[in-house]
Amino acid sequence: MSLPSSPPNLQLNLQPNLQPIPVTIVTGFLGAGKTTLLRSLVQRRQARRLALLINEFGEATIDGDLVRATSGDAGGQVRIHDFSHGLIAYGDDEHFVPTMLALAARRAQVDHVLIETSGLALPTAVMESLQTPALAAHFILDATLAVVDTPLLLDNRFRRGSGADGAVADMFERQLEYADVVVLNKIDDLNEDLLLDAEHRVRACAPNVRFLELAYKAQLDIRLALGLRLHQPTLQAHQHTYTHVRMPGAEASVLSDQGRLNGHAHSGLGAHSHGVATHRHFHEQDPGWLSFTLRSQSPQPADKLRQAIAEAARSEPILRTKGFVRTLEGKRPQLVQGVRTRVTINTDAANENAETDKSELVFIGYHPSRSKVAALLSELTGTHWK
Ligand SMILES: Nc1nc2c(ncn2[C@@H]2O[C@H](COP(=O)(O)OP(=O)(O)OP(=O)(O)O)[C@@H](O)[C@H]2O)c(=O)[nH]1
């Protein structure tokens, strides 16, 4: 991976003798709940000063705005950097290293860095970059968290198949393969048997995962997410090892007590190591994954639009939809969130003070047809989308 050299003024300010800044990577497939998890961690940050690097697939940056709205930050305690090209720290990303070095130069004001990879990127690119001498002097990987849409996992939506199914399974499995912690999310309606089933499925496809945590609405106790110290510095060796840690609840039998489900963690594995240098990861994006943006100037009938987006996800290989729309019902833009056919449209903290006339939606899928989706939305809403 070629790394751009840092500007001279940054190098002057760097102080490698300070403790390295811990970095947590949040990965997970499209729509799993990564941004929701970050928003909840930002809300529970207490005195921690956080820097967030947020990466999305698609031309519009929506996730960064959602987190900004949550932080409500006047004192600069939370700093957010948007990466909109989908592949943070991959070979042709010229922004990642300079952004990290700029954070290192402000080391005294940063307690923890959180990096959200896009739903179609692997965490290994960031892991590998953190091990280069330029960054290893200033940062240490704390842990890699993979967020899982548990109902979709139980519905076999990440099972290997042909075409889109194969591409989805490939990405899902590879993201989990390098995770230290798997967060089973969206468990609102799942009973203990289903949660055990989900745990077995995760263990089967990612046997190296150290901790499984359960999250309602992607809410995790901040002590189970940050400061885990699962990795050691690796300036010399191009390898990292896990230190042994004890987690609250580690000794408890798994899922034996529903009352302990929210945010409890348990470990099933001893220490192990793997070299990031040996990781196979895509430096090239699978060209089948596409995103496109559709816009409309007309106010939208919210319910019809919701049904139209769900219908588009049924008839085209659309896996994720998000954006802001102006509805007939209200002046404020409404946040649209679609994960496959599950679609919600509502007001969010990010849009409650904004006004807009236009509607803009980002669609992400595997070889989806832009024109078919535009035609479907136009037909089913009775408004023009293009
Ligand atoms: N029911 C339910 N919905 C959830 C939960 N966590 C997140 N969601 C919803 O799932 C949708 C996607 O959540 P995000 O946090 O945007 O997911 P993401 O992984 O950041 O998505 P991408 O960045 O597009 O890959 C949103 O509508 C969330 O409100 C949960 O625990 N339960």
The ligand as a Tripos MOL2 file, in Angstrom:
@<TRIPOS>MOLECULE
LIG
   32    34     1     0     0
SMALL
NO_CHARGES

@<TRIPOS>ATOM
      1 N1        -35.2040   -2.6850   15.0800 N.pl3     1 LIG1
      2 C1        -33.9480   -2.2870   15.1770 C.ar      1 LIG1
      3 N2        -33.4590   -1.4400   14.2350 N.ar      1 LIG1
      4 C2        -32.1800   -1.0540   14.3620 C.ar      1 LIG1
      5 C3        -31.3500   -1.4840   15.4340 C.ar      1 LIG1
      6 N3        -30.1130   -0.9370   15.2540 N.ar      1 LIG1
      7 C4        -30.1820   -0.1950   14.1350 C.ar      1 LIG1
      8 N4        -31.4170   -0.2470   13.5950 N.ar      1 LIG1
      9 C5        -31.9110    0.3930   12.3650 C.3       1 LIG1
     10 O1        -31.2490   -0.1810   11.2450 O.3       1 LIG1
     11 C6        -31.0790    0.7970   10.2150 C.3       1 LIG1
     12 C7        -29.6300    0.8640    9.7830 C.3       1 LIG1
     13 O2        -28.8490    1.3250   10.8750 O.3       1 LIG1
     14 P1        -27.4500    2.0630   10.6590 P.3       1 LIG1
     15 O3        -26.8840    2.3140   12.0070 O.co2     1 LIG1
     16 O4        -27.5980    3.2180    9.7390 O.co2     1 LIG1
     17 O5        -26.6210    0.9120    9.9240 O.3       1 LIG1
     18 P2        -25.1640    1.0070    9.2990 P.3       1 LIG1
     19 O6        -24.5200   -0.3040    9.5690 O.co2     1 LIG1
     20 O7        -24.4510    2.2060    9.7860 O.co2     1 LIG1
     21 O8        -25.5230    1.1750    7.7570 O.3       1 LIG1
     22 P3        -24.5030    1.4650    6.5220 P.3       1 LIG1
     23 O9        -23.5220    2.4980    6.9980 O.co2     1 LIG1
     24 O10       -25.3830    1.9440    5.4340 O.co2     1 LIG1
     25 O11       -23.8580    0.1640    6.2010 O.co2     1 LIG1
     26 C8        -31.6100    2.1000   10.7940 C.3       1 LIG1
     27 O12       -32.9440    2.2670   10.3680 O.3       1 LIG1
     28 C9        -31.5490    1.8730   12.2950 C.3       1 LIG1
     29 O13       -32.4920    2.6460   13.0110 O.3       1 LIG1
     30 C10       -31.9060   -2.3910   16.4140 C.ar      1 LIG1
     31 O14       -31.2630   -2.8500   17.3600 O.2       1 LIG1
     32 N5        -33.2140   -2.7390   16.2190 N.ar      1 LIG1
@<TRIPOS>BOND
     1     1     2 1
     2     2     3 ar
     3     2    32 ar
     4     3     4 ar
     5     4     5 ar
     6     4     8 ar
     7     5     6 ar
     8     5    30 ar
     9     6     7 ar
    10     7     8 ar
    11     8     9 1
    12     9    10 1
    13     9    28 1
    14    10    11 1
    15    11    12 1
    16    11    26 1
    17    12    13 1
    18    13    14 1
    19    14    15 2
    20    14    16 1
    21    14    17 1
    22    17    18 1
    23    18    19 2
    24    18    20 1
    25    18    21 1
    26    21    22 1
    27    22    23 2
    28    22    24 1
    29    22    25 1
    30    26    27 1
    31    26    28 1
    32    28    29 1
    33    30    31 2
    34    30    32 ar
@<TRIPOS>SUBSTRUCTURE
     1 LIG1         1 GROUP 0 **** ****
